[in-house]
Amino acid sequence: MNDAKERNGKRYRPNVAAIVLSSKYPEKVEFFIASRSDVKDAWQFPQGGIDEGESPREALLRELKEEIGTDQVEIIAEYPEWVSYDFPEMIAKKMYPFDGQRQKYFLVRLKPGAKIDLDTEEPEFVQYTFVPFGKIFDYITYFKRPIYKKVLDYFRKKGYL
């Protein structure tokens, strides 16, 4: 399951992504987004690769700890399918031999008292903010927008957002 999947001759890296809601959810719906340290003005949700032998849920908690300094979250829902996207040219070279990512999305809520710390062992983000639903796409990098829209629309239709 954790092996790269091929589709149309392309290789997709297995990956998890977290749509992180603030601890104020459900009273207030605010989304965590962060700006990458390696790509200027590239805002996104936390995400990362699934290691060999790791379940998507295990990878989710490990990646959150590595990227935002906490795994203190409650999983609210999981997107029912894997979604894939191709890397833009500027990122594809860095991610060789993969042509894109195959992702499992989770909707999570920070537990009360969870502390976000971007100063991790290998910082992936330089800054973060919480935004309402209507502001997400003012920030998110262009090539992630179609997938984010699809996943967020699903969670809205299911009544989570």
C-alpha positions in Angstrom: 0.0 0.0 0.0 2.8 2.4 0.8 4.6 1.8 -2.5 4.4 4.5 -5.1 1.4 4.0 -7.3 1.7 4.2 -11.1 -1.0 5.8 -13.3 -0.5 6.6 -16.9 3.2 5.8 -16.5 3.7 8.3 -13.7 4.8 7.6 -10.2 2.9 9.0 -7.2 4.4 9.3 -3.8 2.1 8.1 -1.0 1.3 11.0 1.3 -1.1 12.2 4.0 -2.5 15.7 4.3 -4.1 17.4 7.4 -6.8 20.0 7.3 -6.2 21.4 10.8 -9.0 23.3 12.5 -8.4 25.4 15.5 -9.3 24.2 19.0 -12.3 26.6 18.8 -14.1 24.2 16.3 -17.1 23.7 16.0 -18.1 27.1 17.5 -15.6 28.9 15.2 -14.3 27.3 12.0 -10.7 28.4 11.4 -8.2 26.6 9.2 -4.5 26.3 9.9 -2.3 27.2 6.8 1.4 27.7 6.7 4.0 29.2 4.4 6.7 26.8 3.2 10.3 27.5 4.1 11.6 26.3 0.7 9.2 27.9 -1.7 8.4 31.6 -1.4 4.8 32.5 -0.7 3.7 28.8 -1.0 0.9 28.4 1.6 -0.6 25.0 2.3 -2.0 22.5 4.8 0.5 20.2 6.6 1.4 17.1 4.6 4.1 14.5 4.2 5.1 11.1 3.0 4.0 7.8 4.3 6.9 5.7 5.5 7.2 2.0 4.7 5.0 -0.1 7.0 3.2 3.0 8.3 -0.6 3.4 8.2 -2.0 6.8 6.9 -3.1 7.6 10.5 0.3 6.9 11.9 1.9 9.0 9.2 -0.6 11.8 9.9 0.4 12.1 13.5 4.1 11.8 12.8 4.0 14.4 10.1 2.1 16.9 12.3 4.6 16.5 15.0 7.5 17.0 12.5 6.0 19.9 10.7 4.0 21.9 13.3 5.4 20.6 16.5 2.3 18.9 17.8 0.3 15.7 17.3 -2.3 16.8 19.8 -5.3 16.5 17.4 -8.6 14.8 17.3 -9.4 13.2 13.9 -12.9 14.4 12.9 -13.2 12.8 9.5 -11.2 11.2 6.7 -11.7 11.8 2.9 -13.0 8.5 1.6 -10.6 8.3 -1.5 -7.0 8.9 -2.3 -6.5 12.0 -4.5 -3.6 12.6 -6.8 -1.9 15.6 -8.3 1.2 16.2 -10.5 4.0 18.3 -9.3 4.7 21.6 -11.2 7.9 21.6 -13.1 9.8 23.7 -10.5 9.1 21.1 -7.8 9.2 17.9 -9.9 13.1 17.9 -10.1 13.4 18.0 -6.4 10.9 15.2 -5.9 12.4 12.8 -8.4 11.6 9.9 -9.1 8.0 10.9 -8.3 5.8 12.8 -10.7 3.2 13.7 -8.1 1.6 12.7 -4.9 -1.2 10.4 -4.0 -2.8 11.7 -0.8 -5.1 10.7 2.0 -6.8 13.7 3.6 -7.8 14.0 7.2 -9.9 16.7 8.9 -8.5 17.2 12.4 -9.1 19.6 15.3 -6.3 20.8 17.5 -6.9 19.7 21.1 -7.4 22.5 23.6 -3.9 23.6 24.8 -2.0 22.1 21.8 0.9 24.3 21.1 2.1 24.9 17.5 5.8 25.2 17.1 7.3 25.6 13.6 10.9 25.6 15.0 11.1 21.8 14.5 14.2 19.7 13.7 13.9 20.4 10.0 11.5 23.4 9.7 9.2 23.1 6.7 7.2 26.3 7.5 8.3 29.8 8.3 4.9 31.2 9.4 1.3 30.2 9.9 -2.1 31.7 10.4 -5.7 30.6 11.0 -8.2 31.7 8.3 -11.9 31.3 7.8 -13.1 29.1 4.9 -13.7 32.1 2.6 -10.0 33.2 2.9 -8.2 29.9 2.3 -7.8 30.3 -1.5 -6.4 33.8 -1.0 -3.3 32.1 0.3 -3.0 28.5 -1.1 -0.4 27.9 -3.8 -2.0 27.5 -7.3 -1.3 23.8 -8.0 -3.0 22.6 -4.8 -6.2 24.6 -5.2 -8.2 22.0 -7.3 -7.5 19.2 -4.8 -8.2 21.4 -1.8 -11.5 22.6 -3.3 -12.6 19.0 -4.0 -11.7 17.8 -0.4 -13.1 20.9 1.4 -16.3 20.7 -0.7 -16.8 17.1 0.4 -16.3 18.0 4.1 -18.8 20.9 3.7 -21.4 18.6 2.1 -21.0 16.1 4.9 -21.7 18.9 7.4 -18.3 19.2 9.1 -17.6 22.7 7.8 
